[in-house]
Amino acid sequence: MEQCPLCKSLLRIGITSYSFENDDTPDKETIAYTNLPMLCVNSTCENYAGKDLSNPNKIVTTVRHKIN
């Protein structure tokens, strides 16, 4: 589990998005990824994402996972 580098609180996953490589190239395989924004929910931390986690003020890091 990911921790905030400043306050050591566990990070929460924000709204996941997808990204693609080679999507516009017919001769290469399209590679899909999920992008997981990791948010600090500790209101006393400098990395605090804010009250609205669907629109965070700060993203600590983004974890990218290959789907296929």
C-alpha positions in Angstrom: 0.0 0.0 0.0 1.2 3.4 -0.9 1.9 6.0 1.9 2.2 9.7 1.7 5.9 10.6 1.8 5.3 13.5 4.1 2.8 12.3 6.8 3.0 8.5 6.2 -0.8 8.2 6.0 -2.2 5.7 3.5 -3.0 7.2 0.2 -6.5 6.8 -1.4 -7.1 6.1 -5.0 -8.7 9.0 -6.9 -10.8 8.8 -10.1 -9.1 6.3 -12.4 -8.4 7.1 -16.0 -7.1 5.2 -19.0 -4.4 5.9 -21.4 -3.3 4.1 -24.6 -0.1 3.7 -26.6 0.0 2.9 -30.3 -3.7 3.6 -30.6 -3.3 5.4 -33.9 -0.8 3.0 -35.4 -2.4 0.0 -37.2 0.8 -2.0 -37.5 1.5 -2.0 -33.7 -0.4 -3.5 -30.8 -2.4 -1.0 -28.8 -1.3 -1.0 -25.1 -3.8 0.1 -22.5 -3.0 1.4 -19.0 -5.0 2.3 -16.0 -3.8 5.5 -14.3 -4.5 5.6 -10.5 -4.0 9.0 -8.9 -2.9 8.5 -5.3 -4.3 11.1 -2.9 -3.4 12.1 0.7 -6.6 12.6 2.8 -4.8 13.9 5.9 -6.0 17.5 6.2 -2.9 18.5 8.2 -0.5 17.4 5.5 1.0 19.6 2.7 0.0 16.9 0.2 -3.7 17.0 1.3 -5.9 16.5 -1.8 -8.7 18.7 -0.4 -12.3 18.0 0.4 -13.5 17.2 -3.1 -11.5 14.0 -4.0 -13.2 14.0 -7.5 -11.3 17.2 -8.2 -8.1 17.0 -6.0 -5.9 20.0 -5.2 -2.8 17.8 -5.2 -2.0 14.3 -6.5 0.9 12.7 -4.6 1.7 10.2 -7.4 0.0 8.3 -10.2 0.4 4.6 -10.4 0.2 3.2 -13.9 -0.8 -0.4 -14.6 -0.6 -2.1 -18.0 -3.9 -3.8 -18.7 -3.0 -6.0 -21.7 
